[in-house]
Amino acid sequence: MKHIEQYEQSGYTPVSGKFTLFLRNCVIWQIIQFAWINLKMTILIVKSHH
Amino acid sequence: MARLIIMGGGVSGHTAASFAKKWLGNEHEVVVVTPNSLWNWIPSNIFVGIGEMTKEDVTFPLAPVYKKAGIDYRQAKAVSVHPEGKTEDDTPFITIEYTGQGKEGQAEELTYDYLINATGPKLNFDATPGLGDGKGHLGEHTVSVCTADHAVHASLELKALAEKMKAGEKKRILVGLGHGMCTCQGAAFEYIFNVDHYLKQEGVRDKATITYISNEYELGDFGVGGMHIKSGGYVTSGKVFAESLYTERGIRWITRAHVNKVEADKVHYETLDGEMHEEAYDFAMLIPPFAGAGLTATAKDGSDMSSVIFAPNTMMKVDADYESGARGFENWSPNDWPSTLQNPTYKNIFAVGIAFAPPHFISKPMSSPNGTAINPTPPRTGMPSAMMGKAVAASICDMIKGVSDTPTHTANMAEMGAACVASTGKGLLNGTAVSMTMYPVVPDYNKYEYGRDLNGTFGTIGLAGHWVKLLLHYGFIWKAKLKPGWTLIPE
């Protein structure tokens, strides 16, 4: 399948490789990411309340 | 006994009312005036717009929740503010007009000791010819996901379109911003990915061309001037991140565009270079620009004093530096942004969320050679608006209790972060999402090299963000219903 078109918008943007695509749906990796995102958001919330 | 009136029952108003009642107890009165009978978790309207959730999944009746909390609920729209009272009585009051509770059309005066304006936006569809119906409502050509009812309508239209594609027809889908001065790019961003997801599920993605149209200078601007994140050893612009998302889904984009006319099968738009274009469509979801709720203010002698407490767009003046806009983009400062959200003239009036008048844009103001302004206005929805509601409620409670004569809490967008999760799908394992945070919302180039804290500003794609989105959906509806432990869920 062709992902990009030369000299079109898509010809100048990065696209994900196979390993990145795999990680986006890898449940174990995503559980770690879930914890990480929640931690980041919690820090953000704590820093934002004054 | 003091009376606090909150005009508006959306994210910021409901948050303010809930916390104020909790902190003030039965010694003082909390009144919510909102024309709506239902509370709507607006971020999930996106899922309603593709038929993955129902209106009932994203709304609930306000009356029983407020009854349980001891909040005086008036299903009415606020019409005018009278901060000096009347000739014979100095007590400030507002006028309201009922939209429900069996009193439809009736007017009433409500006196207050403190007032919070949380009226949210007026969806200004008529700002673009053809986008509205000429009476202030959504027009016949396009759909919207701004309200739950709009989203239900959008899902029905999308489903009908998919049926035609299943019959072999090719269709053109256009999603984006319906005016050069829109905000809320995030909603269009999330909806377009959900449309892509829906069409894939229906097996007709190859029958559709999907195009995004936006007033952003570049993708990823989001009305906050874009952002930089650390990725793959680089500090890279969010533009790259956003363009990658569109490319991976085969979605074309048009930026720097002001949609100036909507017709049944095409939009007309002007770009920053002054050129005029057209884009044909079979299905279009275009977000309208926002305006203030249209409140007026009246002086003691009955004369109009709206300009004293409202900006020309009827958003309320607060403790922002309104002279700063004229100083130019290069001279803008985080200090221009309001902290206490208190009206400078009437210290017992506050405004939160969309209802407060920002001092200027966050993105750089731009206009075409024809003089058409094309740039996003500042986002003030979701997480920041809830934080504002809570901070203002805390300040007012302290003022009522005599702790302080001045606001004790602040909610400055130059000192607060925001999170945005754009998710597709509803199941636990078949969804994906883009999760983004930024800190602070208003960039501070004196403090941070890239305008924001790179440790607090990040973006990631994957299933985890989708789980976060589901958690936010169920968590915030739980919180808004004031169910046990609601205060433990942070805003």
HADDOCK unambig.tbl for C-alpha pairs under 7 A between the chains (distance, minus, plus):
assign (segid A and resid 10 and name CA) (segid B and resid 247 and name CA) 5.34 0.50 0.50
assign (segid A and resid 13 and name CA) (segid B and resid 240 and name CA) 6.68 0.50 0.50
assign (segid A and resid 13 and name CA) (segid B and resid 243 and name CA) 6.20 0.50 0.50
assign (segid A and resid 13 and name CA) (segid B and resid 244 and name CA) 5.58 0.50 0.50
assign (segid A and resid 14 and name CA) (segid B and resid 244 and name CA) 5.47 0.50 0.50
assign (segid A and resid 15 and name CA) (segid B and resid 244 and name CA) 5.53 0.50 0.50
assign (segid A and resid 15 and name CA) (segid B and resid 248 and name CA) 6.31 0.50 0.50
assign (segid A and resid 24 and name CA) (segid B and resid 461 and name CA) 6.41 0.50 0.50
assign (segid A and resid 24 and name CA) (segid B and resid 462 and name CA) 4.12 0.50 0.50
assign (segid A and resid 24 and name CA) (segid B and resid 463 and name CA) 6.03 0.50 0.50
assign (segid A and resid 25 and name CA) (segid B and resid 462 and name CA) 6.19 0.50 0.50
assign (segid A and resid 25 and name CA) (segid B and resid 463 and name CA) 5.71 0.50 0.50
assign (segid A and resid 30 and name CA) (segid B and resid 463 and name CA) 6.10 0.50 0.50
assign (segid A and resid 30 and name CA) (segid B and resid 464 and name CA) 4.99 0.50 0.50
assign (segid A and resid 31 and name CA) (segid B and resid 464 and name CA) 6.49 0.50 0.50
assign (segid A and resid 33 and name CA) (segid B and resid 464 and name CA) 5.91 0.50 0.50
assign (segid A and resid 34 and name CA) (segid B and resid 464 and name CA) 4.67 0.50 0.50
assign (segid A and resid 34 and name CA) (segid B and resid 465 and name CA) 6.80 0.50 0.50
assign (segid A and resid 40 and name CA) (segid B and resid 456 and name CA) 6.96 0.50 0.50
assign (segid A and resid 44 and name CA) (segid B and resid 417 and name CA) 5.94 0.50 0.50
assign (segid A and resid 44 and name CA) (segid B and resid 456 and name CA) 6.57 0.50 0.50
assign (segid A and resid 47 and name CA) (segid B and resid 416 and name CA) 6.97 0.50 0.50
assign (segid A and resid 48 and name CA) (segid B and resid 415 and name CA) 6.24 0.50 0.50
assign (segid A and resid 48 and name CA) (segid B and resid 416 and name CA) 4.10 0.50 0.50
assign (segid A and resid 48 and name CA) (segid B and resid 417 and name CA) 5.84 0.50 0.50
assign (segid A and resid 49 and name CA) (segid B and resid 411 and name CA) 6.96 0.50 0.50
assign (segid A and resid 50 and name CA) (segid B and resid 409 and name CA) 5.84 0.50 0.50
assign (segid A and resid 50 and name CA) (segid B and resid 410 and name CA) 5.45 0.50 0.50
assign (segid A and resid 50 and name CA) (segid B and resid 411 and name CA) 6.48 0.50 0.50
